[in-house]
Amino acid sequence: MENRSILQRFIARPEFGPFVLLVLMIVVFQSINPSFLSLQNISNTLAFTVELGLIALAMTLLMTSGEFDLSVGSVFGFSAVLMWTLFNAEVTSLEVAFLAALLVAAFIGFVNGIFVTQLKIPSFLVTLGMLLVVRGTALFITDGFPQRTWNAAGNWLAELLVGDFYIGSFRLYMSLVWFVLAVIVLGYILTQSRIGNWIQASGGNPGAASARGVNVSRVKIGLFMLSSVMAALAGIISSVRTSSANPNSGTGYELEVIAMVVIGGTALMGGRGTIIGTVLGIFILRMMRNGIIMIGVPGLAYNIFIGAIILGMMALHSWLERRHKAGT
């Protein structure tokens, strides 16, 4: 009976569905194309995965608090443009330009948070407007053209962010290290800290949270700032890796990131979030993009798979939650 109860608790967890889906997906893709799990393909997949993953981790905390951010894709592109514009114009050093880009991103998140918490405007509308403002600013600064980054080759900051290293013949990037650290830190904050309790309370029942002394507005503003800063960091990492800062970079990322978080089991309306589930959701979508191409499915069909998985996972989460509440 004890073993059965442990199994039942595992099945009832929001991470169970994503875990099963990820395993099935790996088995199917590997059986069709044995190169799917080759070291080179895994290395290439990880290089792309961690950039959106950094945004998704911060989005998990924000969505747990009952809000979400549609401007992250624009911040992803704008922050890299801002940093490289400052550096290439010899306004300042790369290190100072990097800090400036993160500070501007934090301010963008602060503005989002103020509009949502103080003016009581839904985060959908606020961040949609910010998406247009930030993307438009990036296009205006660059006249729509990418900014070059290759004159920073060998810079210690670039190496620290994206430098590669080998474990045997397996090539990895420093960005994976930052992703793993973010998983550990944000996972601890959400599940083991007082701040995590505040975040979940703010999303589950903000009125009751306020009555118990939680500063809901401050929590949400901080999470909006975290979301923007992580999007900026991801965009800068991507620009160093690809040697290009494109003002259109990150277009559509906001919806893909939200899909990763929702597939992972975080409640769309707030109150429940899981970093582990988000990590599974990240790998599901990024490995799917890679896998469908490797087995010969047109890449344009990717959105069809995303939509089907979102619908399927939402149905599964709903069914498991009803069973859990019913005690079966």
BELGI-V8410 format. One record per residue. N is the residue number from 1. PHI is phi in radians with two decimals (999 if undefined). Layout:
BEGIN
n=N phi=PHI
n=N phi=PHI
END
This chain:
BEGIN
n=1 phi=999
n=2 phi=-1.14
n=3 phi=-1.10
n=4 phi=-1.13
n=5 phi=-1.17
n=6 phi=-1.12
n=7 phi=-1.09
n=8 phi=-1.11
n=9 phi=-1.14
n=10 phi=-1.12
n=11 phi=-1.13
n=12 phi=-1.30
n=13 phi=-1.19
n=14 phi=-1.13
n=15 phi=-1.40
n=16 phi=-1.12
n=17 phi=-1.03
n=18 phi=-1.03
n=19 phi=-1.11
n=20 phi=-1.10
n=21 phi=-1.09
n=22 phi=-1.10
n=23 phi=-1.10
n=24 phi=-1.07
n=25 phi=-1.12
n=26 phi=-1.09
n=27 phi=-1.09
n=28 phi=-1.13
n=29 phi=-1.13
n=30 phi=-1.17
n=31 phi=-1.21
n=32 phi=-1.44
n=33 phi=-2.32
n=34 phi=-1.07
n=35 phi=-1.39
n=36 phi=-1.06
n=37 phi=-1.75
n=38 phi=-1.19
n=39 phi=-1.04
n=40 phi=-1.13
n=41 phi=-1.20
n=42 phi=-1.11
n=43 phi=-1.06
n=44 phi=-1.14
n=45 phi=-1.14
n=46 phi=-1.10
n=47 phi=-1.06
n=48 phi=-1.45
n=49 phi=-1.13
n=50 phi=-1.20
n=51 phi=-1.19
n=52 phi=-1.22
n=53 phi=-1.08
n=54 phi=-1.04
n=55 phi=-1.17
n=56 phi=-1.12
n=57 phi=-1.10
n=58 phi=-1.17
n=59 phi=-1.10
n=60 phi=-1.04
n=61 phi=-1.14
n=62 phi=-1.14
n=63 phi=-1.22
n=64 phi=-1.10
n=65 phi=-1.41
n=66 phi=1.70
n=67 phi=-2.22
n=68 phi=-2.61
n=69 phi=-2.23
n=70 phi=-1.50
n=71 phi=-1.61
n=72 phi=-1.11
n=73 phi=-1.12
n=74 phi=-1.20
n=75 phi=-1.11
n=76 phi=-0.95
n=77 phi=-1.35
n=78 phi=-1.16
n=79 phi=-1.11
n=80 phi=-1.15
n=81 phi=-1.06
n=82 phi=-1.09
n=83 phi=-1.07
n=84 phi=-1.28
n=85 phi=-1.14
n=86 phi=-1.09
n=87 phi=-1.28
n=88 phi=-1.20
n=89 phi=-1.45
n=90 phi=1.04
n=91 phi=-1.28
n=92 phi=-2.78
n=93 phi=-1.31
n=94 phi=-1.11
n=95 phi=-1.12
n=96 phi=-1.20
n=97 phi=-1.09
n=98 phi=-1.09
n=99 phi=-1.12
n=100 phi=-1.09
n=101 phi=-1.11
n=102 phi=-1.18
n=103 phi=-1.16
n=104 phi=-1.12
n=105 phi=-1.08
n=106 phi=-1.07
n=107 phi=-1.15
n=108 phi=-1.04
n=109 phi=-1.11
n=110 phi=-1.08
n=111 phi=-1.10
n=112 phi=-0.97
n=113 phi=-1.11
n=114 phi=-1.12
n=115 phi=-1.08
n=116 phi=-1.30
n=117 phi=-1.51
n=118 phi=-1.67
n=119 phi=-1.62
n=120 phi=1.04
n=121 phi=-1.67
n=122 phi=-0.97
n=123 phi=-1.08
n=124 phi=-1.02
n=125 phi=-1.27
n=126 phi=-1.07
n=127 phi=-1.31
n=128 phi=-1.14
n=129 phi=-1.11
n=130 phi=-1.14
n=131 phi=-0.94
n=132 phi=-1.20
n=133 phi=-1.11
n=134 phi=-1.19
n=135 phi=-1.10
n=136 phi=-1.10
n=137 phi=-1.12
n=138 phi=-1.08
n=139 phi=-1.19
n=140 phi=-1.16
n=141 phi=-1.08
n=142 phi=-1.78
n=143 phi=1.01
n=144 phi=1.50
n=145 phi=-1.81
n=146 phi=-1.10
n=147 phi=-1.72
n=148 phi=-1.31
n=149 phi=-2.27
n=150 phi=-1.21
n=151 phi=-1.34
n=152 phi=-1.79
n=153 phi=-1.00
n=154 phi=1.48
n=155 phi=-1.12
n=156 phi=-1.09
n=157 phi=-1.19
n=158 phi=-1.07
n=159 phi=-1.16
n=160 phi=-1.15
n=161 phi=-1.41
n=162 phi=-2.33
n=163 phi=-0.98
n=164 phi=-1.73
n=165 phi=-2.62
n=166 phi=-2.11
n=167 phi=-2.01
n=168 phi=1.19
n=169 phi=-1.74
n=170 phi=-1.58
n=171 phi=-1.57
n=172 phi=-2.24
n=173 phi=-2.06
n=174 phi=-1.05
n=175 phi=-1.04
n=176 phi=-1.15
n=177 phi=-1.09
n=178 phi=-1.13
n=179 phi=-1.14
n=180 phi=-1.08
n=181 phi=-1.08
n=182 phi=-1.13
n=183 phi=-1.04
n=184 phi=-1.14
n=185 phi=-1.16
n=186 phi=-1.23
n=187 phi=-1.12
n=188 phi=-1.13
n=189 phi=-1.04
n=190 phi=-1.27
n=191 phi=-1.89
n=192 phi=-2.12
n=193 phi=-2.07
n=194 phi=-1.13
n=195 phi=-1.07
n=196 phi=-1.07
n=197 phi=-1.11
n=198 phi=-1.09
n=199 phi=-1.09
n=200 phi=-1.17
n=201 phi=-1.17
n=202 phi=-1.12
n=203 phi=-1.51
n=204 phi=-1.33
n=205 phi=-2.70
n=206 phi=-1.06
n=207 phi=-1.11
n=208 phi=-1.16
n=209 phi=-1.09
n=210 phi=-1.10
n=211 phi=-1.12
n=212 phi=-1.63
n=213 phi=1.67
n=214 phi=-1.41
n=215 phi=-1.46
n=216 phi=-1.06
n=217 phi=-1.07
n=218 phi=-1.13
n=219 phi=-1.06
n=220 phi=-1.22
n=221 phi=-1.07
n=222 phi=-1.05
n=223 phi=-1.25
n=224 phi=-1.10
n=225 phi=-1.13
n=226 phi=-1.06
n=227 phi=-1.03
n=228 phi=-1.19
n=229 phi=-1.13
n=230 phi=-1.16
n=231 phi=-1.13
n=232 phi=-1.13
n=233 phi=-1.07
n=234 phi=-1.09
n=235 phi=-1.13
n=236 phi=-1.17
n=237 phi=-1.03
n=238 phi=-1.09
n=239 phi=-1.18
n=240 phi=-1.19
n=241 phi=-1.15
n=242 phi=-1.67
n=243 phi=0.99
n=244 phi=-2.78
n=245 phi=-2.01
n=246 phi=-1.66
n=247 phi=-1.10
n=248 phi=-1.62
n=249 phi=-1.06
n=250 phi=1.54
n=251 phi=-1.07
n=252 phi=1.49
n=253 phi=-1.12
n=254 phi=-1.04
n=255 phi=-1.28
n=256 phi=-1.16
n=257 phi=-1.14
n=258 phi=-1.07
n=259 phi=-1.09
n=260 phi=-1.03
n=261 phi=-1.20
n=262 phi=-1.19
n=263 phi=-1.04
n=264 phi=-1.22
n=265 phi=1.96
n=266 phi=-1.27
n=267 phi=-1.21
n=268 phi=-1.11
n=269 phi=-1.61
n=270 phi=1.68
n=271 phi=1.72
n=272 phi=-2.53
n=273 phi=-2.50
n=274 phi=-2.52
n=275 phi=-1.20
n=276 phi=-1.06
n=277 phi=-1.07
n=278 phi=-1.12
n=279 phi=-1.03
n=280 phi=-1.11
n=281 phi=-1.10
n=282 phi=-1.05
n=283 phi=-1.22
n=284 phi=-1.04
n=285 phi=-1.28
n=286 phi=-1.24
n=287 phi=-1.26
n=288 phi=-1.16
n=289 phi=-1.04
n=290 phi=-1.23
n=291 phi=-1.20
n=292 phi=-1.17
n=293 phi=-1.25
n=294 phi=-1.20
n=295 phi=-1.68
n=296 phi=1.67
n=297 phi=-1.41
n=298 phi=-0.98
n=299 phi=-1.04
n=300 phi=-1.18
n=301 phi=-1.45
n=302 phi=-0.99
n=303 phi=-1.11
n=304 phi=-1.10
n=305 phi=-1.14
n=306 phi=-1.02
n=307 phi=-1.05
n=308 phi=-1.14
n=309 phi=-1.18
n=310 phi=-1.03
n=311 phi=-1.09
n=312 phi=-1.14
n=313 phi=-1.20
n=314 phi=-1.12
n=315 phi=-1.13
n=316 phi=-1.15
n=317 phi=-1.04
n=318 phi=-1.12
n=319 phi=-1.15
n=320 phi=-1.14
n=321 phi=-1.17
n=322 phi=-1.14
n=323 phi=-1.13
n=324 phi=-1.12
n=325 phi=-1.19
n=326 phi=-1.39
n=327 phi=1.35
n=328 phi=-1.92
END
